[in-house]
Amino acid sequence: MRYEVCEANCDNFYDAMEGELMRMTFLAHKAALFEKVKQKIEQEEGEKLDKIATLLVGESRTRMQEDREAEREYDDFRSKLREAFGD
């Protein structure tokens, strides 16, 4: 890349600063473009993405509840097993 942050080969502070400022500019440009792409996708596919997000969140919530219940059942099992061994 033409504008890179220089390290040992910088002549002065301004050379280093120019490279850093250009890098920041390219990153900002990339971020702005990313936001535009997100807006376009939301505009064209928002309803579909909402449905998919709803399904994913619901499934995630169900799995977390199932995991918590399974953990409680396992804890109960371990307690009963300890009681059976007399601990």
N, C-alpha and C positions, 0 to 999 in steps of 0.2 A: 504494500500500500504506500502511496506517495507520502501521506502525512502520518508518520508514525512517531510515537513518543521516543525521543532519542535518550540514550543513557550516557555512555562514556564519550560518544562522538559529538555531543552538542558543543557548539562554540560558546554559547552563553545561555542565560536564563530565557531570553526571548525565543531562541530556537526551540528550546524544550517546551515553552508555553504554547508556541504556534502548533506544534505537533499535538499537544494535549487538547487544545481548543478544537482542532480539526477532528480529532477522534471523538470528542464530545458531540460535535455537530453531526457526524455520521451516525452516532448512536441515537441522537434525538430524531434524526430523519428516519432511522429504522423503526423507532418506537412510534412515531407519528404514522408511518405507513402501516404498521401492525394494527393500530387503532382504527384506521380507515378500513382495513380488510375486515376487522371484527364487526364494524358498523355495517358493512355491505352484507356480510353473512347474516347478521341479525335481521337486516331488512328483508333479505330474500328467503331465509330459512328459519326465521324466528319462531313461528308456530311449531314447526317440526322439532326444533331444538328444545322448545319448552316441554313438549311431550316426552322427548327422550330424557331430559333432565328430571322430570317428574318421576318417570319410571326408575331411573337410577337412584334417586334419593329415597324413594319408597323401598326399593330392594335393599339398599344400604341400611336403612333403619331396621328393616325386618331381620337382616343378618346380624346386626348388632344386638338386637333383642334376643335372638336365638342363641348367640354366643354367651350373653349374660346368663340366660336361663341354663344353658349347658354347664357353665361354670358353677352356678349355684347347685345344680344337681350333682356335679362332681364333688364339690365341697361337702355336701350332705353324705354322699357315698363314703368319702374319706373319714368323716366323723363317725359314721356307723361302723366302718371297718376298724377304726381305733378302739371303739367301744367293745367290739367283738374280741379284740386281742387283749382287752383289759387295760389299755393305756389311759 
